[in-house]
Amino acid sequence: MKNIVLILMLFVAGTVNATPLYCAGKIASVYIDANGNVNIKGTWRNSWTTICNTKDDDTVTCSLWASYAASAVKNNLSVTVNYHVSDGSSCATLPKYGNAPKPAYVMIHNPGL
């Protein structure tokens, strides 16, 4: 009986999928701290979220995301940051700073289209 319960628990745990979460809006501010964390303050949550680390993550991708964020702030552009979450988080309830999940992508929207 214990084996059947264990197998069922493993099956259920193995079928839990991450849900895509699209956080869209504007980035009010962006900064990079001395540790390399790229932090954005998105209008979808009005708090700081770390999107990557220039020293620990893929440095090319993280540097590009930092550039996207700075460009979005400078040009007042809308963005979408995509996350894959399995904990039921919403854009407004994502953990703050480095506790946030890593995004799958950062997109800048063309205001002319």
MILUMVO-393270 format. One line per 3 residues: number of its first residue (from 1); their letters; for each residue x, y, z of C-alpha. Coordinates in nm, 2 decimals, decimal comma. Layout:
BEGIN
NUM	a	X Y Z ~ ...
# end
This chain:
BEGIN
1	mkn	0,00 0,00 0,00 ~ 0,28 0,24 0,09 ~ 0,44 0,17 -0,25
4	ivl	0,12 0,26 -0,44 ~ 0,09 0,59 -0,25 ~ 0,45 0,67 -0,31
7	ilm	0,41 0,60 -0,69 ~ 0,10 0,81 -0,70 ~ 0,27 1,10 -0,52
10	lfv	0,57 1,08 -0,76 ~ 0,33 1,08 -1,06 ~ 0,14 1,38 -0,94
13	agt	0,46 1,57 -0,85 ~ 0,61 1,49 -1,20 ~ 0,31 1,63 -1,38
16	vna	0,32 1,97 -1,22 ~ 0,41 2,22 -1,49 ~ 0,52 2,58 -1,47
19	tpl	0,27 2,82 -1,60 ~ 0,37 3,11 -1,82 ~ 0,34 3,45 -1,66
22	yca	0,35 3,76 -1,88 ~ 0,42 4,08 -1,69 ~ 0,36 4,38 -1,91
25	gki	0,39 4,75 -1,86 ~ 0,67 5,00 -1,83 ~ 0,99 4,99 -1,64
28	asv	1,00 5,29 -1,41 ~ 1,37 5,25 -1,31 ~ 1,66 5,01 -1,36
31	yid	1,99 4,97 -1,18 ~ 2,28 4,74 -1,16 ~ 2,44 4,69 -0,82
34	ang	2,81 4,61 -0,73 ~ 2,73 4,24 -0,72 ~ 2,61 4,25 -1,08
37	nvn	2,23 4,22 -1,01 ~ 2,02 4,39 -1,28 ~ 1,71 4,52 -1,09
40	ikg	1,40 4,67 -1,25 ~ 1,10 4,84 -1,10 ~ 0,81 4,74 -1,33
43	twr	0,48 4,92 -1,32 ~ 0,30 4,58 -1,29 ~ 0,43 4,55 -0,93
46	nsw	0,59 4,88 -0,84 ~ 0,87 4,71 -0,65 ~ 1,22 4,59 -0,74
49	tti	1,28 4,26 -0,91 ~ 1,61 4,11 -1,01 ~ 1,60 3,99 -1,37
52	cnt	1,95 3,85 -1,39 ~ 2,31 3,88 -1,27 ~ 2,59 4,00 -1,50
55	kdd	2,84 3,79 -1,31 ~ 2,66 3,47 -1,24 ~ 2,42 3,42 -1,53
58	dtv	2,48 3,41 -1,90 ~ 2,67 3,74 -1,92 ~ 2,58 3,82 -2,28
61	tcs	2,20 3,76 -2,23 ~ 2,20 3,95 -1,90 ~ 2,39 4,24 -2,05
64	lwa	2,14 4,26 -2,33 ~ 1,85 4,25 -2,09 ~ 2,01 4,53 -1,89
67	sya	2,04 4,73 -2,22 ~ 1,68 4,66 -2,31 ~ 1,56 4,78 -1,96
70	asa	1,77 5,10 -1,99 ~ 1,64 5,16 -2,34 ~ 1,28 5,10 -2,22
73	vkn	1,33 5,35 -1,94 ~ 1,50 5,61 -2,16 ~ 1,24 5,59 -2,44
76	nls	0,94 5,53 -2,22 ~ 0,86 5,20 -2,39 ~ 0,64 4,91 -2,28
79	vtv	0,79 4,57 -2,21 ~ 0,68 4,22 -2,14 ~ 0,88 4,00 -1,90
82	nyh	0,80 3,64 -1,93 ~ 0,84 3,40 -1,63 ~ 0,76 3,03 -1,59
85	vsd	0,61 2,99 -1,24 ~ 0,46 2,69 -1,06 ~ 0,38 2,85 -0,73
88	gss	0,07 3,05 -0,84 ~ 0,25 3,39 -0,84 ~ 0,10 3,68 -1,03
91	cat	0,30 3,97 -1,16 ~ 0,20 4,18 -0,86 ~ 0,31 3,91 -0,61
94	lpk	0,64 3,80 -0,76 ~ 0,91 3,78 -0,49 ~ 1,13 4,09 -0,46
97	ygn	1,49 4,14 -0,57 ~ 1,69 3,82 -0,61 ~ 1,42 3,60 -0,48
100	apk	1,22 3,64 -0,80 ~ 1,23 3,36 -1,06 ~ 1,46 3,42 -1,36
103	pay	1,27 3,54 -1,67 ~ 1,25 3,33 -1,98 ~ 1,27 3,65 -2,19
106	vmi	1,25 4,03 -2,19 ~ 1,06 4,20 -2,48 ~ 1,05 4,56 -2,58
109	hnp	0,74 4,67 -2,77 ~ 0,75 4,90 -3,08 ~ 0,51 5,19 -3,00
112	gl	0,47 5,26 -3,37 ~ 0,30 4,93 -3,45
# end
